[in-house]
C-alpha cells in the first residue's frame, strides 16, 4: 500500500517530467526509418564501423584497463558509445567534443551500470526479488532511470536476468535467484521501469537484458567459467526470462562471457542470429560484454583479435565493448571479403535506431542538463521509496519465542562489524551511490527510530574479515548487561558482484567465533545478516534465537532494518533462492528432477542406495519461497474447479488464508505445479503463480489462481514447446516445501 502511495505522490515527476522543454536547441527530423536510411546513405564504411565501437572513460572501473585515450578516439571520430562517463557536465562536454569532430554530427551513446540505483540506491537485485513485488521493482528502476538520465546517462546494462542456482557464483547478487517464473516477473518490471512508455522522454534510459545466455550456470560457481547443458535445459530454464524482456520491448542485449556446449556466447550464431534476432525477431542492439570479443582468443575459438571481431559480427554482435577489435580490424576484414556490407550495415542501423529512439538526433544534449540533475538527485520521495522497498526485501528466517520485534524499553547490545557501516550497506554495483556517510547505517537507523538510545550500546567486536580480537572484549562486556543482543554481521560488498566467487560461504573472519562467545553469555541473540549471496548458516540457525536476512539493503537500509527489528515494519519477504546447509550441496534449487532413486527421508525403507549425501540431508536449510512474519498464517479449504481440463480451458485454484497471529501482516501465497509423467522428465515442482495479500489480525481472504495449458508447456522429446496431456499436481502454500495439493488431468 505504501509503495502505491509513493507512486501516486511522485508519479508526475517520474512519468511526466520529460514534458518540460529542453534547454537546448531541438530540431524536427524525419520518421526513424527514413531518417536512418538517409543518414546511412551518407556514411562511409569507416563511419559505419566506428558506430559499433564503445570505449570507457576514466570514470568507474568495471573491467581491465584499456590503455586507450578515449578523448583522442572521439576526436578522431572512432567511437559510437562511451562507457562510464557520468554527470550532466561531463557528458555534455564529451558530447560537444564528439559533435565538433563528427562529419555527420552523430551523437554518442553514454552507458553506465545502473544496476539497483544510480545515486539513490535500492536493495541489491536479489534482495528486491525477495519482495515478490514487481510493482516495487519497477518503481526502483523508474527512479534509477530518472536519476541516471538527469546525469547524462542514456543506457544501463541491466537487468541481469541470469538464473543462478549456485551461491558460490558471486554475481548471484545481481539477479533474481533460481526460478525462471519469478525471474520473468522481475525482468519485465525492470525493463518497464528503465524504459518507461516512451524512450524519447528525458527520464527514461535503454535497458539491457544480460548476460545472454546461461552465465549463471558457470561450472563450480566460478565466474566466467565454462557452461555445458542440453538445448532443452537452456530453453526451458535459462532463456525464458530473456524472451520475456524481448516481449516487453527491451532495446538492448548483452552477450555473456561464457561458452555453451563449446561455443562462446560472443561468437554464437545460434544464440544471437538464430534465436534472438531470428526466432524472437529482436530488432534492437546487441553489445558484447567488456572485452568479450577479444576473449574469444583465450577461449581457443579465434586465432587473434581480428578473427575474433569477424566471428562476433558474423554471430550478430553489433557493438564491441572496450576491446577495440571492431575499430582496429573490421575495415580490413571487410576489404578481404570476410565480412559483408550487409552485416556492417545491420549493426550500424541498430545502433542509430536506438540513438533515434532516445531523441539524440533531435537534441544530443537533452540528457545533459545540470539544472535538472541537481533538482533530481536524492529527491526526498526517492529516498522514501528506497526505504519502503528495502523493508519489503527483508526476510525473517527464524524467530524463536517471538524474540522479535524488540521492545523499546529493553537493554540492547548492538554488536558486529557492520553495525555502524555506511560503506558496504549499499552493496556491490552501486553506481554512484555515496559510500562516505550518506547511507544510513544500522546504528543510525536505530538512533533515528528510538531517539533516546540510553539503553542501547553499539560495539564492533570484530572486523568483517580479520583475525584481530582486540575489540571483542569490550563488546562482550557491554553485551553482558543487555537483555538482548543484536549481532549485525555479514560480508564486504566486494565479496559479491563480478569476479568475486568463493568456495567458502560462511560468515567470514572471526564472526562465528564472536557469536559463539556471545552465546556463552546466555542472552537471546538476534542475528542480522548483510550479504550478497546465500550463506551457510547451519550453525547460526541452531544457535541464534532469531535471524533476519537483509541482503545489501541500500541507501536507507539502516532505517529499514531498525524499523523492522522494533516492529514498525512486519517482515514479509520470501527467499528467491535456496540456502544450503553446506557448500557441498551446491548447486541447489527447489525445482530439481526426481531421479530414478529419490531419497524419501528417514522413513524410506531403503536408506543406502538412494540419491543422497551421507553427511548432510538433501534439503536446503531454507527453501525457495521461505520467509516468516511476526504474525502467523493458516491455509485451509484448498479447492480446484475441476479434476479435468481441456487444452482450451482454465483450472481455477483457490485457498483460504487466515491471519491467526497478533499483528497485521502480508503473506505471499505461492502456487506450484508438478507434471507427473512427460515425454521427458519434469521437475518435482515449478512456481506458476504468486500473490501478495494484506491481512489484518484475525482476517481471512480467499486467494485464487488460474492455470491453463500455457502454464504447462515445456520442450518435449521432439523439442516442441507445448503442453502434454496427462496428470498433474497443483500445490498452494507459503513456500516451495508445501505439501498442500490437489490433482487434475489435462485432456484433449
KENUBA-179805 format. One record per atom (N, C-alpha, C): x, y negated, z. Coordinates in steps of 0.05 Angstrom, whole numbers, plus 5000, padded with zeros to 4 digits. Layout:
REM residues N
XYZ
...
This chain:
REM residues 748
501750245000
500050005000
501749755000
503949755016
505749525018
507049464991
507849684977
509049654951
507149514931
504649604932
502649484914
502349184919
502349114945
502148824953
504548674943
506948784945
509348654935
509148614905
508248814891
507948794862
506048564855
503848534870
501948314865
503248044871
504748034893
506047784901
508147684881
509647884870
511847794853
511247864824
508847944818
508248014790
508747804770
508047554776
508547334757
511547304751
513147314771
516047274767
517247504751
516147744755
517347974742
516348004713
513747964709
512548034684
511947794666
511947554678
511247324662
513447114662
515547164676
517746974679
518946884652
519047074634
520347024608
518746834590
516346764598
514846584582
515846294583
517746244602
518945984602
520545934577
520645694568
522245644544
525145664550
526645764530
529545784532
530745504533
532945474548
534345214548
536045184523
536245394507
537945394483
536245364458
537545314436
536145284411
535245554401
532645584397
531545834387
530645804358
531445994341
530645974313
528646194306
526846134288
524946334279
526246504257
525946764259
527246944240
525147134228
525947274207
524147454193
523647704210
521547854202
521048104216
523448294216
523648474236
526048624241
527148774216
525548934204
526449094181
527648924159
526248704153
527148534131
529648384140
529748284165
532048134175
534548304175
534248544187
536648714190
537648814163
535848884145
536648964118
538148744103
537148504106
538348274093
541048214105
541248234131
543848184144
545848394136
545048644135
546948854128
547848834099
546148724082
546948684054
549248484051
549548314071
551648114070
554248204084
554048424099
556348514116
558248674099
560848634105
562948804093
562949074108
564349264097
564549524111
565949494138
567849314139
569249274165
567449144185
565748964177
563948834196
561849034207
561049214190
559249424199
560649604219
563049684213
564549854232
564949724259
565649464259
566249334284
563749304302
561349314290
558949314307
558849564324
560149784316
560050034331
562150044353
563549824358
565749824377
564949684403
565349814425
564949694451
567549704467
568349484479
570649474497
569749354523
571449394544
570849294570
572149034575
570848864591
572048614601
573948684624
574848484638
576548524661
574948544687
572348594684
570648604708
570748874722
568448974729
568149224744
569649454730
571149614744
572649834733
570850084734
570150194711
568450434711
569750664695
572350644690
573750854676
576750784673
578250944658
581050884655
581550614642
583650484649
584350224638
584950254608
583850074592
584150094563
586749974553
587849774568
590349644560
589949464536
587449384531
586749224507
585748944517
586648734503
585748464509
583048424494
580848444509
578248434496
577648164483
578647954494
578247684482
579547674455
581947774452
583347784426
581647934406
580548164414
578948324396
576448174387
575248024406
572847864399
573647654379
575847514384
576747304366
577247414338
578047664336
578547794311
576047914298
573747894313
571247994302
571048294302
572448424321
572648714321
570848854342
569048704354
567448824376
564548764372
562848954377
559948914376
558648904403
560049004424
558949014451
561148994471
560548864494
562448844516
561248964541
562949124554
562149264579
563349114603
561649094624
562548994650
563148694652
562248534632
562148244635
559548174648
559548024669
557047954683
557147654692
554747554697
554447284705
553847104682
551946924685
550946764663
553246594651
554946484668
557146314659
559146474642
559946704653
561946864639
560946974612
558547084613
557447204588
556946984567
556046754576
555646534557
558246454543
560446434559
562946354547
564046574528
563746824536
564647034518
562947034492
560346994495
558646984471
559446744453
560146524466
560946284450
563446354433
565446484446
567846554432
567146744409
565346924414
564547114393
563246974369
561346804375
559846674353
561546474337
563446354350
565246174336
567146324317
567446584322
569246744305
567746944288
565146944289
563547134274
562547004248
563347114226
562547004200
559546994197
558147204206
555247214203
553747154229
555247064249
554046974275
552447204287
553647444288
552247674301
552947674330
550947664348
551547644377
552647904388
554047874410
555048104426
552748214443
553048474449
551148604467
552748664493
551748554516
553148584542
551848814558
553549004566
552549234581
553849254609
552349354628
553449394655
551949624669
553249754687
552049984701
550249874724
547749824717
545749734737
544149984744
545050134764
544050404769
541850404789
542150274812
540050254832
539949974844
540149774826
540149494834
542449354821
542149084820
544248914808
545548764831
544248574843
545148444867
543548544891
540948534889
539248674909
539448964904
540549114923
541049404919
538849564933
537849754918
535849944928
537150204937
535750384949
536950644955
538150774930
540150944934
541151094911
538851244898
539251324874
537051444858
536051704871
537851864883
536952104897
535152034920
535751804933
534051714955
531351614945
531351464923
528851374912
527151604903
528351814893
526852054885
525552174909
526652144933
525452254957
522752124963
522351894952
519751754956
517451894942
518052054921
516052174904
514051954896
515051714890
513351484885
514351344860
513351424836
514251304811
513751004810
511550904823
510950624823
513150464837
514150574859
516250444874
518850434858
519450654844
521850674828
521750484805
519350464792
519050264770
519449984780
518449924804
518849654815
521749594820
523249794831
526049754836
527549694810
526949844789
528249794763
527449534751
524949454756
523949194745
525448964758
525848984784
527348774798
530348774790
531449014788
534249034779
534648914751
532748964733
532848854706
532648544707
530848444723
530448154725
532948014735
534248124756
536648014766
538948034745
539248274734
541448324715
541148144690
538648124680
538247954656
538847664662
538347574686
538947294693
541947254694
543447474697
546447454697
547647514670
546047504649
547147544622
547447834613
546448024629
546648304621
544248374603
544848514581
542748604562
542048894564
543849054577
543749344574
544749474599
543249654610
544249814632
544650104623
546450244636
546950524630
545550694651
542950674651
541250814669
538450834655
536851034662
537151224684
538851474677
540151584697
541451844695
539252054699
538652204679
536452404682
537452684683
539952724689
541052994691
539853144714
539053394709
538153574731
540753664745
540753654772
543153724787
542353914810
543654144810
543054354829
545454444845
547554284844
549954354859
550954104873
550754114900
551453874916
554353814916
556053994906
558853934903
559353714882
557553714862
557853524840
557253244850
559153064847
558952804861
556852624849
556152674823
554152484811
551252574816
550952764834
548252834843
546852594854
548352404865
547252164878
545751984858
546552004832
545451814812
542851914800
542052164805
539752274792
537452314811
535552484802
533052534817
532852814828
535152964828
535153214841
534953454822
533753664832
533953934819
531554004802
529453844802
526953924789
526253754765
525553874743
525153704719
522353574719
520453684733
517853544734
518153284749
519353284773
519853044788
521752864772
523752984760
525652824745
524352674722
522452794709
520952654687
519552414698
518152434721
516652204732
518551974738
520852044750
522751834758
524151714733
524751874713
526051774689
524251584674
521651654671
519751474657
519351224673
519151244699
518851004716
521150804712
523550914711
525950744707
525950614680
525250764659
525250644632
523150414631
520750464642
518750254642
519650014658
520950064680
521849844697
523949674684
525949804672
528149654659
527149504634
525649644618
525049534591
522349374591
520649404611
518149264612
516449334587
514749154580
512949194557
513849034532
516048884535
516948714513
519848644517
521648764502
524548724506
525448434499
523748284485
524548014479
524247824502
522847914523
522647754547
525447744561
525947524574
528647484585
528847604613
527047774621
527347914646
527248214642
527948304617
528048584611
530748654599
531648894603
534148984591
533849264579
535649334562
535549604550
536149814571
534550024572
535150264588
536750454571
538050644585
539750834571
539451104585
538251304571
537951574583
540651714581
541651814603
544251944604
544252174623
546052354621
548152404602
547252634585
547052584559
545852774541
547952974531
548053214542
545953344558
547353544577
545853614598
546553824617
549153764633
549853514635
552153424650
552053524679
549653534690
549353624718
549853914723
550254074702
550654364705
553654434703
555354244709
558254304707
559054534725
560654714714
561454944729
562854864755
562155004777
563254964804
562754684815
560954534802
560354264811
562554074807
564454134790
566853964785
566253774762
566453514768
565753314748
567353354722
565953304700
567053334673
567453624664
566853814681
567554094676
565754214654
566454454646
565054604625
562154674633
560454664613
557654764617
557154974596
555955194604
555255404585
552655524593
550755514575
548055614581
546655684555
544455834558
542855904534
541355664524
540555664499
538855454489
536255444504
535255674512
532655684526
532855524553
534955574568
535355434593
535655134588
537255074567
537654794560
534954654555
533254784539
530754664531
528654664553
528654874569
526554894590
527254714614
529754694620
530554554645
531854284641
533754264623
535454034622
534653824601
533153894581
532353694561
529653554566
527753674581
525053544583
525153264593
526853194612
526852914622
527952724600
529852814584
530752654562
528552604542
527152814535
524952784516
522852594527
522352604553
520352424565
521152134562
523852074564
524651794561
524251704532
524651884513
524151814485
521251744481
519451904492
516651854490
515851594504
517351524525
516851274540
518051034526
519451074504
520550844488
523350754495
524950924508
527650854515
529150774489
530750574491
532150474467
534950574462
536150684483
538950774480
539351034495
541251194485
542151444497
545151434501
546151574521
548951614524
549551914524
551451994508
552152284507
554052344530
554052604537
555452694561
558352754555
560052764576
562852854574
563153144568
561253304579
561653594579
561153734552
562153974550
561454144528
559154324535
557654414515
555654624519
556154834499
556555084508
556955314490
559255254471
561355124482
563755084466
563854834449
561754684449
561654434432
561254194451
563254014452
562953774469
560553614459
559053504478
556553364471
557153124452
559353004455
560052774439
560452844409
561053094405
561353194377
559153394369
556953394383
554853594378
552753494359
552953584334
550853514314
548153634323
548253864335
545753994344
544253814364
545653714384
544353544404
543453274393
545253144378
544652864371
543052844345
544052964324
542752934298
540253114296
540553364305
538353554301
536153514321
536853504347
534753494368
533853204372
535753024380
534952754388
533952594365
535452564343
534652394321
532852544301
532952814302
531352964283
528653044295
528753254313
526253344325
524653134340
526152974356
524752774373
524352504359
525652474335
525352224319
526151974335
528251994351
529251774365
530551574346
529651324347
530651124328
532450914341
533250964366
534950774380
537950824376
539450714395
542350714394
543550934412
545551074402
546951284417
549751194422
550551174447
553251084454
554751314467
557351334463
559051524476
559251444506
560151624523
561051544549
563851434547
564851324568
567351174569
569651354559
570851284536
572951434522
572151724515
569551774515
568552044509
569452144481
569651964462
570452054435
573352144435
575051994448
577952064449
578252334463
576552394482
576752644498
576152894482
575152864458
574753094440
577453224434
579553064435
582253164431
583053354454
582853254478
583553424502
581753674503
579253654495
577553884494
578654104475
580254024456
581154204436
579254234413
577554024410
575454014389
576353844365
578153654370
579153474349
582153474350
583353424326
586253424325
587553174335
586152954332
587252694341
584852494342
585452254351
583252054354
581851994328
583251994306
581951944280
579952164275
580752414278
578952644273
576652634293
577252554318
575152534339
572952334331
573852104320
571951904311
570152004289
571352154270
569852274248
567752464258
568552644277
566652844287
564452704303
565052494318
563052364334
560952224316
561852074296
559951934278
558352144263
559552344253
558152554239
556052684256
556652714282
554752834301
552352644307
552852384304
550652194309
551251984329
553651964340
554451754359
554551494343
553251284353
553151024339
555150824350
555950844375
557750654387
559850794403
562350704401
564650814415
565250644439
564850754463
565350604488
568250614495
569550394491
572350334500
574550494486
573950714474
576150894463
577650784440
576450614423
577850494400
578050674376
576950914377
577151094354
575750984329
573350884333
571850764311
573250514300
574150344318
575450104309
577950154293
579550344303
582250384291
582250564266
580250744264
580550954244
578150984225
575850864231
573450914215
573750824186
575050604182
575350504155
577050694138
579250794149
580950974134
579551244130
577951334149
576351574145
574351544123
573151304122
571251244100
572751244073
575051114072
576551094047
577351364037
577851554056
578651824049
576252004042
573851894045
571552054038
570652244061
571752204084
570952384107
568452274121
567852024118
565451904128
564051764105
561351754106
559851634084
558851364093
558151194073
556950934078
554350974092
552851174085
550151224098
550551274128
552551414136
553051474164
553751214179
555451054167
556250804179
553950604180
552450594159
550050414158
548050494179
547650754183
545650844203
546450754231
549050784237
549950694264
549750394267
550550244247
550449954248
547649854250
545849964235
543049884235
541749924263
542350144275
541150204302
542149994322
544649914320
545749714338
544449434333
544249364308
542949104301
540049104309
538749334306
535849344314
535449274343
537149384361
536749324390
537449034396
539448924382
540048644386
537648474377
536348544356
534048404347
531748434368
531348674377
529248724397
529548544422
532048494430
532648334453
532348034448
531947964422
531647674416
534247534413
536447684410
539147554410
539647404383
538347484362
538747344337
537247074337
535147064352
533646804355
535146614373
536346724395
537846564414
539946744428
542446744419
544446914430
545046864460
544346624469
544946544497
542446574515
540346694505
537846684520
537946814548
539847004551
540147134578
542146994596
543746824584
545946694599
545146414608
543446404629
542246154639
542946134668
544945964675
545845944702
543645854722
541945674712
539745584730
537845814737
537145964716
535346194722
536746404739
539246444735
540746634751
540646554780
541246304786
541246204814
538446234826
536346184811
533646204821
532746494826
534046684812
533046954812
534347134832
537047114835
538547304851
537647294880
537247524892
536547544921
533947394928
532047394911
529447274919
528447414944
527147274962
526147394986
524247634980
522647604959
520847834953
522348074942
524648024930
526348244920
527448394944
528448244964
529548364988
527448515004
525048405004
522748545018
522148805004
522248804977
521749054962
523949254968
526449164970
528649344977
528149475003
527149325023
526549445049
524349655047
522149585033
519849765032
520550025017
522150004996
522850244981
524850404997
526650275012
528450425030
526950585050
524850465062
523250615082
521950855069
521150835044
519851065031
521851285025
524451225024
526451415016
527451585039
526851515064
527951655087
526451915091
527952125098
526752395101
527452495130
525352555145
525652665172
525952965170
528353065177
528953345174
528453505199
528553375223
528053525248
527153325269
525353405286
524453225308
523353395331
525153525345
524453695367
523353525390
521153625402
519953495425
519153205420
518753145394
517952865387
519752655399
522352715398
524252515409
524052255393
523252265368
522652035352
519651995350
518651755349
520151505349
521251435377
523451275377
524651185401
522750975415
523150945441
521650745456
523450505461
522250275460
523850025462
524949985490
523850125510
524850095538
526850305545
527650475527
529650675532
532450555531
534250675547
537150605544
538250775521
539250645501
540050785477
542950725470
544550935465
547250905456
547350965427
547850765411
548350805382
551350845378
552051065365
554851125361
555251225333
557751225325
558451345299
559851155280
561251255261
562851095243
561250905225
558750955222
557150795203
555050625218
555250605244
553250455259
553350155253
555750055248
556049765242
556749715212
556549915196
557549905169
555749735151
557049545137
555649385117
556849415089
558849595087
560249635062
559149875047
559150105061
558350355048
555350375045
553750235060
550850285062
549450235036
550650085018
549250044992
549950264972
551850444979
552350674963
554250624939
554750834924
556350814901
554750704878
556150614857
554850494833
552950274841
553850094859
552149884869
552449624854
553249634829
553449404811
554849174825
553448944828
554648704840
553648664869
552748884881
551848864909
554048774927
553248614947
555148494966
555948704987
558548764989
559548945010
560948795032
560648535033
562248375052
560548255074
558348375080
556748275103
553848205097
553148195071
550348125065
548448345071
549248595065
547448825070
547048855100
544748965108
544048995136
545149265146
546849255167
547749495180
545649605198
546049855207
544249965227
544249805253
546549715261
546749545286
545149295282
545449165259
544048925254
541048975252
540249195240
537449265237
536149305264
537549445282
536549495309
536249225324
538249055321
538148795334
535848625323
535548635297
533248485285
530548585296
530348845300
527848965308
527248915338
529348965355
528948955384
529048665395
530548495381
531148225390
532948235416
531948365436
533548395461
534848675462
537448675460
538848935459
540448985485
539448885507
540948915532
541049215541
539149375532
539049655539
540449835518
541849705499
542949855476
545949795475
547450015469
550349975464
550950075436
553149965424
553950045397
556950105398
557650345391
560450435390
561050595365
563450555355
564250705331
564850995337
566551035358
567151315366
569351445349
568751475324
570751585305
570451445279
572451475262
572351375234
571051585216
570351505192
568951685174
570751925167
573251875161
574952085151
577752035163
578152115188
580652055202
580952255225
583352285234
583952455257
584352295283
583852035281
584151865305
581951915325
582851935351
580851985372
580851755393
582251535387
582651325407
580051175414
578051185396
575551045402
573451215414
573951475415
571951665424
571151635453
573151595470
572551605499
570651375507
571151135497
569350905504
566550965495
566151085472
563451145462
562151355480
563751555489
562651755507
561851645534
563451455544
562751335570
560151185568
559651035547
557150885544
554851085540
555351295525
553251495520
552351635545
554151665565
553451795590
551151655604
550951395601
548951235615
546351195600
546251315576
543851275559
541751485564
539251415557
537051605557
537151785532
538051665510
538151805485
540451695468
541651865453
543951795436
543051805407
543851595392
543351595363
546051585349
546751805335
549351825321
548951755292
550251555282
549951465255
552451545240
552151755223
554451885212
554051945182
556252025168
555952095140
558552065125
558251995100
560451975081
561251685076
563551655062
564151405049
562651385023
562051145014
560551114989
561951234965
564651234965
566051334942
566651634944
565351764963
565552064964
563352184945
561552014935
559852094914
559951884892
558651944869
559051774846
560951924827
561851784807
563551914787
566252004798
567152244789
569852344796
570352364826
568352474840
568652504869
567552764879
567752974863
566653234870
568353354893
566953524909
568253634933
567653924936
569454074949
568954354955
567854384983
568154174999
567054175027
565053955029
562754015038
560653805040
559553795068
561253845088
560653795116
560953505122
560053425146
560753155156
563753135157
564952935144
567852925143
569252835169
571852875169
573452785192
572752915218
572752755239
572152855266
569252825275
567552775256
564752705263
563352945277
563753185268
562453415281
563653465308
566253425311
567553455337
566453245357
566053005347
564852795364
562052865372
560452975354
557753065361
557853285382
559753465380
559953675400
560553565427
562253355429
562853225454
560353085465
558952955447
556452825456
554453025466
554353255453
552553465461
553053555490
555553555499
556253635526
555053455547
554253215539
553053025559
550253105567
549053285552
546353375559
544153175552
544652985536
542652785528
541452865501
538952785496
537852835470
539352665449
539852785426
541452655405
539852645379
539752405368
538552355341
540852315322
540952475301
543052445281
541852295257
542952065250
542251915226
544451955206
543752065183
545752135163
545651945139
547851825132
548151655108
550051795089
549051845065
550552025047
549452005019
551052115000
550152114972
549552384961
549652584977
549052854968
547953024991
546753254986
546053435008
548653525022
548653515048
550853615064
550153875077
552154025085
551654275100
551354195130
548854195139
548254105166
547254335184
548154575179
547254805194
547754775224
550254705231
550854665259
549254435271
549054225256
547553985265
544654055269
543554215252
540754285254
540254455280
542254615287
541954775311
542354615337
543954405335
544754265359
543653985364
542653865343
541553595346
538553615351
537453425365
534553425372
532953315349
534053125334
532653015311
534752945290
533952965264
535652885242
534052725222
535152485216
533852315196
535752275172
534952375149
536552345125
535852075112
537851905109
537351635099
538651575073
540251765062
541851725038
543451465040
544051325018
545051055020
542750875014
541650735034
539050605032
539050325020
541350205015
541349955001
541649705018
541049475006
541549215019
540149185046
537649285047
536149255072
535949525087
537949695082
537949965094
537849965124
539449795136
539549795166
536849725178
535349545166
532749475175
530849715172
530949845149
529250075143
529650295164
532250345170
532850555189
531850485217
532350235225
531550155252
528550165255
527150055235
524150055237
523050345238
524450525225
523550805225
524150935251
526550885262
527251005288
525350925310
524450675309
522650575330
519750595324
519050725301
516250785296
514650575281
515950355273
514550155257
514050265229
515650465221
515250605196
515150905202
513051035193
512851325196
514151455171
516351605174
517651715151
515851895135
516051875108
514352045091
515752145067
518452115066
519852215043
520052515043
520552635019
520952915016
523452965000
524853185005
527353234992
527053304962
528453164945
528453224916
530553434908
531853544929
534053734924
534353904949
534954164945
535354344968
537954294983
537854325009
540254305025
541254585032
543754655025
544754925031
545454965060
545455215068
546455285095
549455285094
550655385073
553455385069
554055325040
556455205035
557155115008
557255354989
557755594999
557955824982
555255904969
553055794977
550455844965
550055694939
551755494933
551355324910
552255454884
550855384862
548455214860
546055344873
544255184883
541955274898
539555104890
537355234884
534955094875
532455274879
530155144884
527755294891
526655454868
526855344843
525555464820
527455664806
528555844822
530356044811
528756284800
530056474787
528856714778
528756924801
527057124797
526657324819
528857534820
530157594798
532057824794
530558084795
531858294788
530758564790
530758684817
532358564835
532558664863
532258434882
529958314882
529558084901
529658174930
531058014946
531158064975
528657954988
527158115002
524558035013
524757955042
527157945053
527457855081
527858085100
527858025126
528558225146
526558465146
524158425136
522258655136
522458825111
524258755093
524658915069
525859185077
524559405069
525559675077
528359735066
529059605043
531759635032
533359385039
535359425056
536859195066
539559155053
540459345037
543159325025
543059254996
541859424979
542159384951
540059194940
540358954950
538558734942
540258484936
539158294921
540558054914
540657864939
542857874953
543157724978
546057684985
546557515005
549157475017
549257645042
551657725050
551957885075
552457705099
553157455094
553857285116
551957045121
550057005104
548056795107
545656865090
543356765098
540956815083
540956685055
539056775039
538856655012
537556375013
535856325032
534256085032
535955845039
535055605030
536455365038
535955295067
537555115078
537055015105
534454845104
534254675084
531854515080
531054545050
528654625044
527954685016
527154425001
527054454975
525954234958
523154164968
522553904969
519953814976
519453795006
521553855022
521253855052
521553585063
519953525084
520253275098
518053255119
518853185143
516953165166
515852885169
514052855188
512852605194
512652585225
512052345235
511552315263
508852425271
507152465251
504552585255
504652865243
502453015244
502353285233
499953305214
500153485195
498053525175
497253815174
494653855170
493554125168
492254155140
493054365126
491954425100
489854645103
487554615089
485454815091
483654805066
482055005063
479955005043
480954975015
483155115008
484155104981
482155244962
481555114940
479655224921
480655194892
479855384875
480355344846
477655374833
477355234810
474755214797
473955474783
475855644777
475255894763
477656074766
477256334763
479456524763
480456584735
479156454715
480056484687
479656214673
481556144657
481255904639
482255974611
481055844591
481955874564
484055664558
485355694535
487555504528
486555224525
484055184519
482954914516
481454814540
481754954562
480354884587
482354794609
481254674630
482854584652
481954724678
483954794694
483354914720
483454694741
481454664757
481454474779
482254604805
484154484819
485154594844
484754374865
483754454888
483254254909
484054374936
484754194955
485454274982
484754045000
483854105024
483353905045
485853865062
486553615067
488853555084
487953375106
488453455131
487653305155
490053215171
489952965179
491952855198
491252945226
492653135236
492053245263
493753135285
495452935279
497352835298
496352575311
498252425322
497652185337
498351925323
499151945298
499951705283
498551705256
497951475245
497251455217
499751535201
499251655178
501651745162
500951795133
503051855118
502851925090
503852205086
502552355068
503452625062
503652645031
505652785022
505952834994
505153124989
502753154977
501653414972
502753514946
503753764946
505253864923
503854114911
503754134885
502554364871
504654504855
504854764858
506754934844
505255164829
506355264808
505255494795
507455714792
506455954788
508256174781
506956344759
508456374737
507656544715
508756824722
506957004727
507757264738
509157444718
508357444693
509657604673
509757454647
512157444635
512457294610
514057454590
514257354566
515957484546
518857454553
519457244569
522057224582
521457174612
523357224629
522857194658
522356904665
520756864685
519856594693
520656534722
520956284730
521656214757
519556304778
520556324803
518656414824
516656194831
517355944825
515555714829
516455484811
514555324803
515155084788
513254864796
514354634804
512754404811
511254304786
508554264789
506954174767
505153934774
505453844799
503853604807
504453534836
504053274842
504253184870
502552934873
501652884897
500052644902
500752554931
501352294933
501852174959
499252054970
498452134994
495952035005
496551905033
494851705039
494951575065
492751705082
493451785106
491451895124
491651765152
489451655161
489351545188
489151785208
489851725232
489651935253
486852065253
486752325250
484152465251
482752475224
483752335204
482352325178
482952565161
481052645144
481352865125
480752765097
482352845078
481952785050
482153035033
480553045012
480753264993
482553164970
484653324964
486453254942
485953454919
485653344895
485053514872
487153484850
487653704837
489553714814
488153864791
489153824767
488253964744
490654104730
490254344721
492354494707
491154574679
492754524659
491954614632
494154784620
493554894597
495655064584
498154904578
497954634575
500254474570
502254494593
501154524618
502954544641
504254814643
503455004627
504355284629
506255354606
507055154590
508755214567
511655264576
512955424560
515855474563
516855584536
519555614534
520655724510
520556034511
518956144494
518356434495
520656594482
520256854481
522357024469
522956944440
520956824427
521256734399
522156444397
522856324420
523756044422
521655854412
519155914418
516955734414
516155614440
515655354441
514855224465
511755244468
510855444482
508055494484
507355654509
504855644517
503855804539
503156074529
503356274547
502656544541
500256634559
498456774547
496256884563
497357064585
496057074608
496957244630
496057144657
497257254678
496457194705
498357004718
497256824734
498756614747
497956594776
499856484792
499256404819
499556104820
497755974836
497955684840
498155634870
500055474878
500655414906
500155114911
499155054934
498854774943
499854754972
501654564977
502654545004
504454315008
505954315030
507654095039
510454105029
511354335018
513954355006
514054614989
516354664977
516554884958
516455154971
516555164998
516355425012
513555505017
511555345009
508855405016
507955675005
506355825020
505256075011
502256065008
501155825009
498255775006
497655794976
496156004968
495956044939
493256164931
492756154905
490456274892
491456384865
489956564854
490656684829
488756614807
489756584782
488056544759
489256674735
487756694714
488656814689
488156624666
490156604648
489956454624
489256644601
486956604588
485956794568
485456644542
485556794520
484956684494
481856654491
